[in-house]
Amino acid sequence: MSSKKMRTDDDNLDKFIAEARREQERRQKSYRERALKIYPQVCARCGREFSGKKLRELTVHHKDHNHDNNPPDGSNWELLCMYCHDNEHTRYQDAEWYDDQSPKREQEPRSTYKPFANLADLLKNKKPEEKK
């Protein structure tokens, strides 16, 4: 391949990446600004308060992990500090990795065996011991 062709491909890739980043930043600014107006500037998990320059550490978490689901009432968002946000996504990825259910849902019992199911019946039928 000629160096001119490679340079053109690299330029196209750079343009594509730059455009994708601009679009992500535009989308993020719009819902982030709305979330900061709707919710108090406090992490929903750890309760840390944010103001001034530290406000940039407060992030918007999409509860359903779909960044395109941005309802006007903010029902799919919660404000999390960057540490709690990272923890939330790590838990979600761990659950997927171990082929587990989502951490938000209740898990089904792994066993159907119930060792104490008939214990009440056994205790009813037991005769009291006589004192000597």
C-alpha positions as CSV (number, residue, x, y, z in Angstrom):
1,M,0.0,0.0,0.0
2,S,1.3,3.5,-0.8
3,S,2.0,5.9,2.0
4,K,-0.5,8.3,0.5
5,K,-3.3,5.7,0.9
6,M,-2.2,4.9,4.5
7,R,-2.2,8.6,5.4
8,T,-5.7,9.0,3.9
9,D,-7.0,6.0,5.9
10,D,-5.4,7.4,9.1
11,D,-6.9,10.8,8.5
12,N,-10.4,9.2,7.9
13,L,-10.0,7.2,11.1
14,D,-8.9,10.3,13.1
15,K,-11.9,12.3,11.7
16,F,-14.3,9.4,12.6
17,I,-12.9,9.2,16.2
18,A,-13.0,13.0,16.6
19,E,-16.6,13.1,15.4
20,A,-17.7,10.2,17.7
21,R,-16.0,12.0,20.7
22,R,-17.7,15.3,19.9
23,E,-21.1,13.5,19.6
24,Q,-20.5,11.7,22.9
25,E,-19.5,15.0,24.6
26,R,-22.5,16.8,23.2
27,R,-24.9,14.1,24.4
28,Q,-23.2,13.9,27.8
29,K,-23.4,17.6,28.3
30,S,-27.1,17.8,27.6
31,Y,-28.2,15.0,30.0
32,R,-25.5,15.9,32.6
33,E,-26.6,19.5,32.8
34,R,-30.2,18.3,33.2
35,A,-29.3,15.8,35.8
36,L,-27.4,18.4,37.8
37,K,-30.5,20.6,37.8
38,I,-32.9,17.9,38.8
39,Y,-30.9,16.1,41.5
40,P,-29.0,17.4,44.5
41,Q,-25.2,17.5,44.0
42,V,-24.6,14.5,46.2
43,C,-23.5,11.0,45.3
44,A,-26.5,8.6,45.5
45,R,-24.3,5.8,47.0
46,C,-21.8,7.2,49.4
47,G,-23.5,10.5,50.1
48,R,-20.5,12.7,49.4
49,E,-21.4,16.3,48.6
50,F,-19.9,18.1,45.6
51,S,-19.5,21.8,44.7
52,G,-17.2,24.1,42.8
53,K,-14.3,22.4,41.1
54,K,-15.1,19.0,42.7
55,L,-18.4,18.9,40.8
56,R,-16.6,17.4,37.8
57,E,-16.1,14.2,39.9
58,L,-19.9,13.7,40.1
59,T,-21.0,11.6,37.1
60,V,-24.4,10.6,35.7
61,H,-25.1,6.9,35.8
62,H,-27.7,5.3,33.6
63,K,-29.5,2.8,35.7
64,D,-30.3,0.6,32.7
65,H,-26.8,1.0,31.2
66,N,-28.3,2.5,28.0
67,H,-26.7,5.9,27.4
68,D,-29.3,6.7,24.7
69,N,-32.2,6.3,27.2
70,N,-32.4,9.9,28.6
71,P,-36.0,10.6,29.7
72,P,-36.9,14.2,30.4
73,D,-37.8,13.5,34.0
74,G,-34.4,11.8,34.6
75,S,-35.9,8.6,35.9
76,N,-33.0,6.6,34.3
77,W,-30.3,8.6,36.0
78,E,-28.6,8.8,39.3
79,L,-25.6,11.0,40.2
80,L,-22.6,9.0,41.4
81,C,-19.1,10.1,42.3
82,M,-16.5,8.6,39.9
83,Y,-15.5,6.0,42.5
84,C,-19.0,4.7,43.1
85,H,-19.7,4.9,39.3
86,D,-16.7,2.7,38.6
87,N,-17.7,0.3,41.3
88,E,-21.3,0.0,39.8
89,H,-20.0,-0.8,36.4
90,T,-17.4,-3.3,37.8
91,R,-20.2,-5.1,39.6
92,Y,-22.3,-5.2,36.5
93,Q,-19.4,-6.6,34.4
94,D,-18.5,-9.1,37.1
95,A,-22.1,-10.4,37.0
96,E,-22.0,-10.8,33.3
97,W,-18.6,-12.5,33.5
98,Y,-19.8,-15.1,35.9
99,D,-22.9,-15.6,33.9
100,D,-24.9,-14.4,36.9
101,Q,-28.1,-12.4,36.9
102,S,-28.0,-8.6,37.0
103,P,-27.0,-7.4,40.5
104,K,-30.3,-5.5,40.8
105,R,-32.5,-8.6,40.4
106,E,-33.1,-11.2,43.0
107,Q,-31.4,-14.5,42.4
108,E,-33.2,-17.8,42.2
109,P,-32.1,-20.4,44.8
110,R,-29.5,-22.7,43.5
111,S,-30.9,-25.8,45.3
112,T,-34.5,-27.0,45.8
113,Y,-33.6,-29.2,48.7
114,K,-35.1,-28.0,52.0
115,P,-33.6,-30.0,54.9
116,F,-36.0,-28.5,57.5
117,A,-39.2,-28.7,55.6
118,N,-40.8,-31.4,57.8
119,L,-39.2,-30.4,61.1
120,A,-42.4,-29.0,62.5
121,D,-44.2,-32.3,61.9
122,L,-41.4,-34.3,63.5
123,L,-41.4,-32.1,66.6
124,K,-45.2,-32.4,66.9
125,N,-45.1,-36.2,66.8
126,K,-42.2,-36.5,69.3
127,K,-43.3,-37.7,72.7
128,P,-42.0,-35.9,75.7
129,E,-39.4,-37.8,77.7
130,E,-40.3,-39.0,81.2
131,K,-38.3,-37.7,84.2
132,K,-36.5,-40.3,86.3
